[in-house]
Amino acid sequence: MRTLYPEIEPFDSGLLDVGDGQSIYWETSGNPDGKPVVFLHGGPGAGSGPAHRRLFDPSRYLIVVLDQRGCGRSLPHASEPGFDLATNTTWHLVADLELLREHLGVTRWQVFGGSWGSTLALAYAETHPDRVTELVLRGIFTLRRSELAWFYEGAGAHEVLPDLWPGFLAPVPVGERGSLIQAYHRLLNDPDPAVHGPAAVAWATWEASAITLLPRPELVAAFADPTYALAFARIENHYFVNEGWMEEGQLIANAAVLRQIPTVIVQGRYDLCTPAVTAWDLHEALPEAEFRLIPDAGHAFDEPGILDALIEATDRFAV
């Protein structure tokens, strides 16, 4: 069984001005002359962390990690008063990746993404397939209406987690519960901290409580940090209200353009956030991809079986 590589520190980092008053945090670690790989975090709005560097052999990879617009160490932060999300869309993030690739002098790179990161990886690769050497995707999410309804609108996940669902409903007035995503959009963008604060914590806590097969109270507590929760919830909800600025089913419908890119799809069978049907639909649209359905795992990248499959893939693609 594979484990995370040892902890490492970046050898370079910075803030890249991507326009629209936005600067994204980036860092590079591992081997400066190694094979380039870019790690795309989830959410959107979750930000990256030191553990994400450890998915790649530092002796063989040039590891690029970034925080997407509005979260993590990028500026400005979506928790700030008056933060404007108008220029934070899927296609702005795709363009940011190209700017970062060019800034770093990388010609082509492996693209690794889980959860929302898999969405962004697919959107980027379908737009710039000539820039992608391989795709490693985990916990597949494509923003189809059925995927959003399952987890956020009471169309399935709430029946598996009935004890946690009331906490997600709590901030939403009864009269607004016909569309929970829309109701949360109003709450999260209310200027009153007494309104947007509890809503952000409820949104983030619901998600954190569902991403692992077994409960991890420390993970839920980290997501409930008010500053983190507000940026995370605002950005996610903004993307969901706008359905990712994509046509329904767009990423799976366009998957054929990826057929020449070696791809691994890793999915936990008991993933409550992004159910396995989406990964299966992607695999059927991209039959050339290697499909790994982990029988005893949920959603998180560090679930034991998922972690093993991901590092096996990055090790194999390191050459």
BALOBA-1460 file (C-alpha; in Angstrom, 3 decimals):
// residues 319
<rec num="1" residu="m" x="0.000" y="0.000" z="0.000"/>
<rec num="2" residu="r" x="1.346" y="3.398" z="-0.975"/>
<rec num="3" residu="t" x="1.464" y="6.377" z="1.372"/>
<rec num="4" residu="l" x="2.028" y="10.084" z="0.935"/>
<rec num="5" residu="y" x="5.570" y="11.127" z="0.108"/>
<rec num="6" residu="p" x="7.493" y="12.901" z="2.910"/>
<rec num="7" residu="e" x="6.761" y="16.521" z="3.700"/>
<rec num="8" residu="i" x="8.558" y="19.033" z="1.493"/>
<rec num="9" residu="e" x="8.692" y="22.810" z="1.225"/>
<rec num="10" residu="p" x="8.350" y="24.861" z="-1.967"/>
<rec num="11" residu="f" x="11.541" y="26.100" z="-3.567"/>
<rec num="12" residu="d" x="9.665" y="28.995" z="-5.190"/>
<rec num="13" residu="s" x="6.313" y="30.720" z="-4.798"/>
<rec num="14" residu="g" x="4.554" y="33.929" z="-5.675"/>
<rec num="15" residu="l" x="1.398" y="35.805" z="-6.567"/>
<rec num="16" residu="l" x="0.557" y="35.943" z="-10.273"/>
<rec num="17" residu="d" x="-1.512" y="38.892" z="-11.494"/>
<rec num="18" residu="v" x="-4.184" y="37.328" z="-13.699"/>
<rec num="19" residu="g" x="-6.150" y="40.520" z="-14.322"/>
<rec num="20" residu="d" x="-9.537" y="41.658" z="-13.015"/>
<rec num="21" residu="g" x="-7.812" y="42.785" z="-9.822"/>
<rec num="22" residu="q" x="-7.037" y="39.137" z="-8.978"/>
<rec num="23" residu="s" x="-3.716" y="37.552" z="-8.000"/>
<rec num="24" residu="i" x="-3.393" y="33.803" z="-7.602"/>
<rec num="25" residu="y" x="-0.957" y="32.143" z="-5.232"/>
<rec num="26" residu="w" x="1.319" y="29.523" z="-6.784"/>
<rec num="27" residu="e" x="4.213" y="27.415" z="-5.572"/>
<rec num="28" residu="t" x="6.666" y="24.923" z="-7.015"/>
<rec num="29" residu="s" x="8.313" y="22.064" z="-5.161"/>
<rec num="30" residu="g" x="10.114" y="18.823" z="-5.901"/>
<rec num="31" residu="n" x="12.628" y="18.598" z="-8.756"/>
<rec num="32" residu="p" x="13.048" y="21.842" z="-10.764"/>
<rec num="33" residu="d" x="14.013" y="19.701" z="-13.762"/>
<rec num="34" residu="g" x="11.346" y="17.066" z="-13.168"/>
<rec num="35" residu="k" x="8.176" y="16.257" z="-15.059"/>
<rec num="36" residu="p" x="5.674" y="19.102" z="-14.591"/>
<rec num="37" residu="v" x="2.393" y="18.348" z="-12.830"/>
<rec num="38" residu="v" x="-0.245" y="20.836" z="-11.694"/>
<rec num="39" residu="f" x="-2.493" y="20.035" z="-8.733"/>
<rec num="40" residu="l" x="-6.032" y="21.467" z="-8.906"/>
<rec num="41" residu="h" x="-7.802" y="21.692" z="-5.558"/>
<rec num="42" residu="g" x="-11.468" y="21.109" z="-4.905"/>
<rec num="43" residu="g" x="-14.362" y="23.281" z="-3.902"/>
<rec num="44" residu="p" x="-14.202" y="25.536" z="-5.804"/>
<rec num="45" residu="g" x="-12.917" y="27.630" z="-2.957"/>
<rec num="46" residu="a" x="-11.269" y="24.958" z="-0.814"/>
<rec num="47" residu="g" x="-7.702" y="26.076" z="-1.465"/>
<rec num="48" residu="s" x="-4.594" y="23.911" z="-1.433"/>
<rec num="49" residu="g" x="-2.472" y="22.595" z="1.412"/>
<rec num="50" residu="p" x="0.962" y="21.106" z="2.113"/>
<rec num="51" residu="a" x="-0.337" y="17.519" z="1.874"/>
<rec num="52" residu="h" x="-1.134" y="18.012" z="-1.795"/>
<rec num="53" residu="r" x="2.575" y="18.280" z="-2.654"/>
<rec num="54" residu="r" x="3.010" y="14.822" z="-1.180"/>
<rec num="55" residu="l" x="0.972" y="13.031" z="-3.865"/>
<rec num="56" residu="f" x="3.959" y="13.191" z="-6.203"/>
<rec num="57" residu="d" x="7.485" y="11.769" z="-6.104"/>
<rec num="58" residu="p" x="9.560" y="14.905" z="-5.398"/>
<rec num="59" residu="s" x="12.628" y="13.416" z="-7.032"/>
<rec num="60" residu="r" x="10.835" y="13.019" z="-10.357"/>
<rec num="61" residu="y" x="8.199" y="15.767" z="-10.493"/>
<rec num="62" residu="l" x="8.177" y="19.518" z="-10.735"/>
<rec num="63" residu="i" x="5.087" y="19.969" z="-8.534"/>
<rec num="64" residu="v" x="2.939" y="23.035" z="-9.211"/>
<rec num="65" residu="v" x="0.256" y="23.870" z="-6.646"/>
<rec num="66" residu="l" x="-1.992" y="26.924" z="-6.737"/>
<rec num="67" residu="d" x="-4.919" y="28.525" z="-4.959"/>
<rec num="68" residu="q" x="-7.697" y="29.419" z="-7.375"/>
<rec num="69" residu="r" x="-9.267" y="32.876" z="-7.445"/>
<rec num="70" residu="g" x="-10.633" y="34.185" z="-4.167"/>
<rec num="71" residu="c" x="-9.441" y="31.439" z="-1.811"/>
<rec num="72" residu="g" x="-6.428" y="30.148" z="0.079"/>
<rec num="73" residu="r" x="-3.542" y="32.596" z="-0.260"/>
<rec num="74" residu="s" x="-4.867" y="34.228" z="-3.425"/>
<rec num="75" residu="l" x="-5.935" y="37.871" z="-3.307"/>
<rec num="76" residu="p" x="-8.426" y="39.320" z="-2.710"/>
<rec num="77" residu="h" x="-10.109" y="36.711" z="-0.512"/>
<rec num="78" residu="a" x="-13.793" y="35.888" z="-0.924"/>
<rec num="79" residu="s" x="-14.383" y="36.327" z="2.812"/>
<rec num="80" residu="e" x="-13.639" y="40.070" z="2.532"/>
<rec num="81" residu="p" x="-16.537" y="42.549" z="2.641"/>
<rec num="82" residu="g" x="-17.681" y="43.601" z="-0.806"/>
<rec num="83" residu="f" x="-15.768" y="40.839" z="-2.599"/>
<rec num="84" residu="d" x="-17.000" y="40.649" z="-6.205"/>
<rec num="85" residu="l" x="-17.295" y="37.174" z="-7.734"/>
<rec num="86" residu="a" x="-18.217" y="38.423" z="-11.214"/>
<rec num="87" residu="t" x="-14.801" y="37.527" z="-12.635"/>
<rec num="88" residu="n" x="-14.553" y="34.176" z="-10.881"/>
<rec num="89" residu="t" x="-15.852" y="31.578" z="-13.352"/>
<rec num="90" residu="t" x="-14.752" y="28.226" z="-14.747"/>
<rec num="91" residu="w" x="-13.367" y="29.915" z="-17.828"/>
<rec num="92" residu="h" x="-11.457" y="32.551" z="-15.881"/>
<rec num="93" residu="l" x="-9.780" y="29.691" z="-13.994"/>
<rec num="94" residu="v" x="-8.959" y="27.869" z="-17.242"/>
<rec num="95" residu="a" x="-7.332" y="31.056" z="-18.529"/>
<rec num="96" residu="d" x="-5.448" y="31.473" z="-15.224"/>
<rec num="97" residu="l" x="-3.923" y="28.010" z="-15.650"/>
<rec num="98" residu="e" x="-2.615" y="28.956" z="-19.077"/>
<rec num="99" residu="l" x="-1.148" y="32.177" z="-17.693"/>
<rec num="100" residu="l" x="0.537" y="30.228" z="-14.892"/>
<rec num="101" residu="r" x="1.865" y="27.579" z="-17.278"/>
<rec num="102" residu="e" x="3.410" y="30.277" z="-19.454"/>
<rec num="103" residu="h" x="4.744" y="32.175" z="-16.421"/>
<rec num="104" residu="l" x="6.546" y="29.042" z="-15.236"/>
<rec num="105" residu="g" x="7.923" y="28.244" z="-18.693"/>
<rec num="106" residu="v" x="6.158" y="24.870" z="-18.824"/>
<rec num="107" residu="t" x="5.300" y="23.521" z="-22.266"/>
<rec num="108" residu="r" x="3.042" y="20.622" z="-21.212"/>
<rec num="109" residu="w" x="2.063" y="19.244" z="-17.838"/>
<rec num="110" residu="q" x="0.195" y="16.459" z="-16.145"/>
<rec num="111" residu="v" x="-3.103" y="17.694" z="-14.712"/>
<rec num="112" residu="f" x="-4.302" y="16.231" z="-11.413"/>
<rec num="113" residu="g" x="-7.674" y="17.184" z="-9.975"/>
<rec num="114" residu="g" x="-10.211" y="15.845" z="-7.503"/>
<rec num="115" residu="s" x="-13.819" y="16.804" z="-6.862"/>
<rec num="116" residu="w" x="-14.212" y="20.335" z="-8.281"/>
<rec num="117" residu="g" x="-10.579" y="19.927" z="-9.307"/>
<rec num="118" residu="s" x="-11.706" y="17.156" z="-11.659"/>
<rec num="119" residu="t" x="-14.247" y="19.588" z="-13.164"/>
<rec num="120" residu="l" x="-11.565" y="22.203" z="-13.749"/>
<rec num="121" residu="a" x="-9.133" y="19.573" z="-15.046"/>
<rec num="122" residu="l" x="-11.682" y="18.383" z="-17.612"/>
<rec num="123" residu="a" x="-12.597" y="21.935" z="-18.627"/>
<rec num="124" residu="y" x="-8.923" y="22.837" z="-19.028"/>
<rec num="125" residu="a" x="-7.971" y="19.657" z="-20.871"/>
<rec num="126" residu="e" x="-10.934" y="19.888" z="-23.245"/>
<rec num="127" residu="t" x="-9.922" y="23.485" z="-24.027"/>
<rec num="128" residu="h" x="-6.160" y="22.862" z="-24.262"/>
<rec num="129" residu="p" x="-5.662" y="19.128" z="-24.925"/>
<rec num="130" residu="d" x="-2.263" y="19.774" z="-26.518"/>
<rec num="131" residu="r" x="-0.969" y="21.096" z="-23.184"/>
<rec num="132" residu="v" x="-1.840" y="17.978" z="-21.154"/>
<rec num="133" residu="t" x="0.445" y="14.941" z="-20.888"/>
<rec num="134" residu="e" x="-1.865" y="12.900" z="-18.603"/>
<rec num="135" residu="l" x="-4.980" y="13.335" z="-16.510"/>
<rec num="136" residu="v" x="-5.394" y="11.935" z="-12.995"/>
<rec num="137" residu="l" x="-8.971" y="12.522" z="-11.812"/>
<rec num="138" residu="r" x="-10.599" y="11.696" z="-8.482"/>
<rec num="139" residu="g" x="-14.144" y="12.014" z="-7.127"/>
<rec num="140" residu="i" x="-15.622" y="13.063" z="-10.451"/>
<rec num="141" residu="f" x="-17.853" y="16.127" z="-10.436"/>
<rec num="142" residu="t" x="-19.210" y="17.865" z="-13.547"/>
<rec num="143" residu="l" x="-21.907" y="20.239" z="-12.177"/>
<rec num="144" residu="r" x="-24.806" y="18.507" z="-13.877"/>
<rec num="145" residu="r" x="-28.130" y="19.447" z="-12.330"/>
<rec num="146" residu="s" x="-28.612" y="15.926" z="-10.992"/>
<rec num="147" residu="e" x="-25.260" y="16.083" z="-9.192"/>
<rec num="148" residu="l" x="-26.114" y="19.387" z="-7.528"/>
<rec num="149" residu="a" x="-29.621" y="18.217" z="-6.592"/>
<rec num="150" residu="w" x="-28.290" y="15.000" z="-5.036"/>
<rec num="151" residu="f" x="-26.132" y="16.764" z="-2.470"/>
<rec num="152" residu="y" x="-27.561" y="20.252" z="-2.043"/>
<rec num="153" residu="e" x="-31.280" y="20.039" z="-2.848"/>
<rec num="154" residu="g" x="-32.417" y="16.987" z="-0.887"/>
<rec num="155" residu="a" x="-32.442" y="14.565" z="-3.803"/>
<rec num="156" residu="g" x="-30.489" y="11.741" z="-2.187"/>
<rec num="157" residu="a" x="-27.571" y="12.460" z="0.160"/>
<rec num="158" residu="h" x="-29.876" y="13.680" z="2.918"/>
<rec num="159" residu="e" x="-31.396" y="10.191" z="3.136"/>
<rec num="160" residu="v" x="-27.977" y="8.722" z="3.937"/>
<rec num="161" residu="l" x="-27.143" y="11.486" z="6.418"/>
<rec num="162" residu="p" x="-30.537" y="12.285" z="7.975"/>
<rec num="163" residu="d" x="-28.974" y="13.343" z="11.277"/>
<rec num="164" residu="l" x="-26.840" y="15.994" z="9.558"/>
<rec num="165" residu="w" x="-29.389" y="17.350" z="7.082"/>
<rec num="166" residu="p" x="-31.244" y="19.523" z="9.633"/>
<rec num="167" residu="g" x="-28.026" y="21.458" z="10.224"/>
<rec num="168" residu="f" x="-27.841" y="22.307" z="6.528"/>
<rec num="169" residu="l" x="-31.480" y="23.380" z="6.487"/>
<rec num="170" residu="a" x="-31.275" y="25.416" z="9.689"/>
<rec num="171" residu="p" x="-30.208" y="28.818" z="8.256"/>
<rec num="172" residu="v" x="-32.787" y="28.695" z="5.440"/>
<rec num="173" residu="p" x="-36.267" y="30.106" z="6.150"/>
<rec num="174" residu="v" x="-38.945" y="27.488" z="5.581"/>
<rec num="175" residu="g" x="-40.487" y="29.516" z="2.786"/>
<rec num="176" residu="e" x="-37.215" y="29.501" z="0.802"/>
<rec num="177" residu="r" x="-36.509" y="25.782" z="0.906"/>
<rec num="178" residu="g" x="-37.880" y="25.094" z="-2.567"/>
<rec num="179" residu="s" x="-34.411" y="25.879" z="-3.942"/>
<rec num="180" residu="l" x="-31.743" y="25.570" z="-1.295"/>
<rec num="181" residu="i" x="-28.877" y="26.642" z="-3.556"/>
<rec num="182" residu="q" x="-30.736" y="29.840" z="-4.443"/>
<rec num="183" residu="a" x="-31.674" y="30.457" z="-0.811"/>
<rec num="184" residu="y" x="-28.072" y="30.059" z="0.280"/>
<rec num="185" residu="h" x="-27.013" y="32.460" z="-2.473"/>
<rec num="186" residu="r" x="-29.067" y="35.193" z="-0.792"/>
<rec num="187" residu="l" x="-27.851" y="34.291" z="2.682"/>
<rec num="188" residu="l" x="-24.161" y="34.055" z="1.802"/>
<rec num="189" residu="n" x="-24.208" y="37.403" z="0.032"/>
<rec num="190" residu="d" x="-26.120" y="39.249" z="2.742"/>
<rec num="191" residu="p" x="-23.793" y="41.968" z="4.106"/>
<rec num="192" residu="d" x="-24.799" y="41.202" z="7.700"/>
<rec num="193" residu="p" x="-22.302" y="38.821" z="9.359"/>
<rec num="194" residu="a" x="-25.133" y="37.534" z="11.533"/>
<rec num="195" residu="v" x="-26.740" y="36.222" z="8.331"/>
<rec num="196" residu="h" x="-23.864" y="35.147" z="6.118"/>
<rec num="197" residu="g" x="-21.702" y="33.762" z="8.938"/>
<rec num="198" residu="p" x="-23.984" y="30.970" z="10.186"/>
<rec num="199" residu="a" x="-24.995" y="30.140" z="6.613"/>
<rec num="200" residu="a" x="-21.358" y="29.714" z="5.570"/>
<rec num="201" residu="v" x="-20.567" y="27.458" z="8.524"/>
<rec num="202" residu="a" x="-23.680" y="25.340" z="7.902"/>
<rec num="203" residu="w" x="-22.810" y="24.931" z="4.204"/>
<rec num="204" residu="a" x="-19.175" y="24.048" z="4.855"/>
<rec num="205" residu="t" x="-19.976" y="21.733" z="7.778"/>
<rec num="206" residu="w" x="-22.506" y="19.771" z="5.729"/>
<rec num="207" residu="e" x="-19.914" y="19.142" z="3.046"/>
<rec num="208" residu="a" x="-17.075" y="18.337" z="5.433"/>
<rec num="209" residu="s" x="-19.247" y="15.832" z="7.263"/>
<rec num="210" residu="a" x="-19.857" y="13.872" z="4.058"/>
<rec num="211" residu="i" x="-16.463" y="13.670" z="2.380"/>
<rec num="212" residu="t" x="-15.023" y="10.744" z="4.327"/>
<rec num="213" residu="l" x="-16.362" y="7.240" z="4.717"/>
<rec num="214" residu="l" x="-15.927" y="7.431" z="8.507"/>
<rec num="215" residu="p" x="-16.399" y="10.646" z="10.534"/>
<rec num="216" residu="r" x="-13.401" y="12.953" z="11.000"/>
<rec num="217" residu="p" x="-14.370" y="15.587" z="13.582"/>
<rec num="218" residu="e" x="-11.084" y="17.448" z="13.134"/>
<rec num="219" residu="l" x="-11.780" y="17.887" z="9.411"/>
<rec num="220" residu="v" x="-15.283" y="19.199" z="10.102"/>
<rec num="221" residu="a" x="-13.849" y="21.646" z="12.641"/>
<rec num="222" residu="a" x="-11.337" y="22.945" z="10.098"/>
<rec num="223" residu="f" x="-14.089" y="23.572" z="7.544"/>
<rec num="224" residu="a" x="-16.149" y="25.379" z="10.200"/>
<rec num="225" residu="d" x="-13.525" y="28.100" z="10.663"/>
<rec num="226" residu="p" x="-15.581" y="31.241" z="9.875"/>
<rec num="227" residu="t" x="-13.123" y="32.861" z="7.445"/>
<rec num="228" residu="y" x="-12.460" y="29.641" z="5.582"/>
<rec num="229" residu="a" x="-16.144" y="28.684" z="5.527"/>
<rec num="230" residu="l" x="-17.260" y="32.031" z="4.124"/>
<rec num="231" residu="a" x="-14.895" y="31.981" z="1.143"/>
<rec num="232" residu="f" x="-15.520" y="28.287" z="0.542"/>
<rec num="233" residu="a" x="-19.308" y="28.563" z="0.680"/>
<rec num="234" residu="r" x="-19.560" y="31.809" z="-1.295"/>
<rec num="235" residu="i" x="-17.401" y="30.552" z="-4.152"/>
<rec num="236" residu="e" x="-19.017" y="27.115" z="-4.331"/>
<rec num="237" residu="n" x="-22.517" y="28.534" z="-4.253"/>
<rec num="238" residu="h" x="-21.629" y="31.123" z="-6.912"/>
<rec num="239" residu="y" x="-20.493" y="28.332" z="-9.242"/>
<rec num="240" residu="f" x="-23.532" y="26.188" z="-8.509"/>
<rec num="241" residu="v" x="-26.065" y="28.995" z="-9.025"/>
<rec num="242" residu="n" x="-24.470" y="29.582" z="-12.427"/>
<rec num="243" residu="e" x="-24.120" y="25.841" z="-13.251"/>
<rec num="244" residu="g" x="-20.424" y="26.350" z="-13.894"/>
<rec num="245" residu="w" x="-21.097" y="28.551" z="-16.944"/>
<rec num="246" residu="m" x="-21.440" y="25.347" z="-18.950"/>
<rec num="247" residu="e" x="-24.125" y="23.614" z="-20.938"/>
<rec num="248" residu="e" x="-25.815" y="20.732" z="-19.112"/>
<rec num="249" residu="g" x="-23.549" y="17.666" z="-19.400"/>
<rec num="250" residu="q" x="-20.927" y="19.580" z="-21.384"/>
<rec num="251" residu="l" x="-17.797" y="18.030" z="-19.904"/>
<rec num="252" residu="i" x="-18.925" y="14.442" z="-20.428"/>
<rec num="253" residu="a" x="-20.359" y="15.189" z="-23.878"/>
<rec num="254" residu="n" x="-17.016" y="16.632" z="-24.989"/>
<rec num="255" residu="a" x="-14.829" y="13.924" z="-23.434"/>
<rec num="256" residu="a" x="-13.938" y="12.410" z="-26.809"/>
<rec num="257" residu="v" x="-11.399" y="15.190" z="-27.329"/>
<rec num="258" residu="l" x="-9.375" y="13.620" z="-24.489"/>
<rec num="259" residu="r" x="-9.020" y="10.162" z="-25.998"/>
<rec num="260" residu="q" x="-5.350" y="10.601" z="-26.843"/>
<rec num="261" residu="i" x="-4.499" y="11.692" z="-23.287"/>
<rec num="262" residu="p" x="-3.641" y="8.863" z="-20.854"/>
<rec num="263" residu="t" x="-6.236" y="9.191" z="-18.102"/>
<rec num="264" residu="v" x="-6.918" y="7.541" z="-14.747"/>
<rec num="265" residu="i" x="-10.291" y="7.947" z="-13.028"/>
<rec num="266" residu="v" x="-10.326" y="7.103" z="-9.302"/>
<rec num="267" residu="q" x="-13.679" y="6.984" z="-7.526"/>
<rec num="268" residu="g" x="-14.874" y="5.871" z="-4.093"/>
<rec num="269" residu="r" x="-17.926" y="3.624" z="-4.334"/>
<rec num="270" residu="y" x="-19.460" y="5.236" z="-1.222"/>
<rec num="271" residu="d" x="-18.741" y="8.825" z="-2.214"/>
<rec num="272" residu="l" x="-21.729" y="10.850" z="-0.983"/>
<rec num="273" residu="c" x="-20.585" y="14.226" z="-2.343"/>
<rec num="274" residu="t" x="-19.949" y="13.141" z="-5.912"/>
<rec num="275" residu="p" x="-21.689" y="9.782" z="-6.404"/>
<rec num="276" residu="a" x="-20.006" y="7.135" z="-8.522"/>
<rec num="277" residu="v" x="-22.532" y="7.412" z="-11.348"/>
<rec num="278" residu="t" x="-20.769" y="10.536" z="-12.645"/>
<rec num="279" residu="a" x="-17.394" y="8.787" z="-12.758"/>
<rec num="280" residu="w" x="-19.072" y="5.875" z="-14.525"/>
<rec num="281" residu="d" x="-20.698" y="8.197" z="-17.071"/>
<rec num="282" residu="l" x="-17.325" y="9.812" z="-17.754"/>
<rec num="283" residu="h" x="-15.715" y="6.399" z="-18.163"/>
<rec num="284" residu="e" x="-18.385" y="5.357" z="-20.658"/>
<rec num="285" residu="a" x="-17.743" y="8.549" z="-22.628"/>
<rec num="286" residu="l" x="-13.976" y="7.984" z="-22.337"/>
<rec num="287" residu="p" x="-13.557" y="4.197" z="-22.453"/>
<rec num="288" residu="e" x="-9.823" y="4.494" z="-23.033"/>
<rec num="289" residu="a" x="-9.403" y="5.823" z="-19.486"/>
<rec num="290" residu="e" x="-8.392" y="3.507" z="-16.661"/>
<rec num="291" residu="f" x="-11.311" y="3.328" z="-14.219"/>
<rec num="292" residu="r" x="-10.621" y="2.524" z="-10.558"/>
<rec num="293" residu="l" x="-13.726" y="2.103" z="-8.383"/>
<rec num="294" residu="i" x="-12.483" y="1.808" z="-4.801"/>
<rec num="295" residu="p" x="-14.825" y="-0.544" z="-2.907"/>
<rec num="296" residu="d" x="-14.386" y="0.831" z="0.623"/>
<rec num="297" residu="a" x="-13.893" y="4.577" z="0.217"/>
<rec num="298" residu="g" x="-15.784" y="7.848" z="0.246"/>
<rec num="299" residu="h" x="-14.783" y="11.126" z="-1.363"/>
<rec num="300" residu="a" x="-11.583" y="12.485" z="0.195"/>
<rec num="301" residu="f" x="-8.234" y="12.137" z="-1.582"/>
<rec num="302" residu="d" x="-6.614" y="10.584" z="1.481"/>
<rec num="303" residu="e" x="-9.136" y="7.775" z="1.969"/>
<rec num="304" residu="p" x="-6.813" y="4.721" z="2.100"/>
<rec num="305" residu="g" x="-7.814" y="2.996" z="-1.136"/>
<rec num="306" residu="i" x="-8.125" y="6.245" z="-3.049"/>
<rec num="307" residu="l" x="-4.723" y="7.473" z="-1.926"/>
<rec num="308" residu="d" x="-3.122" y="4.214" z="-3.001"/>
<rec num="309" residu="a" x="-4.663" y="4.410" z="-6.475"/>
<rec num="310" residu="l" x="-3.719" y="8.066" z="-6.938"/>
<rec num="311" residu="i" x="-0.073" y="7.607" z="-6.007"/>
<rec num="312" residu="e" x="0.131" y="4.462" z="-8.129"/>
<rec num="313" residu="a" x="-1.021" y="6.596" z="-11.055"/>
<rec num="314" residu="t" x="1.354" y="9.489" z="-10.402"/>
<rec num="315" residu="d" x="4.260" y="7.075" z="-9.929"/>
<rec num="316" residu="r" x="3.457" y="5.367" z="-13.236"/>
<rec num="317" residu="f" x="3.150" y="8.669" z="-15.095"/>
<rec num="318" residu="a" x="6.371" y="10.122" z="-13.641"/>
<rec num="319" residu="v" x="8.493" y="8.767" z="-16.484"/>
